[in-house]
């Protein structure tokens, strides 16, 4: 009984951590997300804005991917695709490779 209770507690902690990291990532990408709703922004500007991120963003996203892998039923594949969109082809591939066990 305690084994199941321990796993539920660990899953709850991981979900809370993943939610907090996701909120932090959305906050850091706030300007880029606002550019998506602007009709005057061209494609190349959006690509440059999303793919020029700092190492802290890469580390946060890798941590989020790791947490999503550990949570059963979490949508890891969606975040893996988004990493390629937000960080570029090769950087997103490296993030997915680093996060995957």
Buried (B, 14 or more C-beta within 10 A) or exposed (E): EEEEEEEEEEBEEBBEBBEEBBEBBEEBBEEBEEBEEEEEBEEEEBEEBBBEBEEEBBEBBBBBBBBBBBBEEBEBEEBBEBBBEBBBEEBBBBBBEEBEE
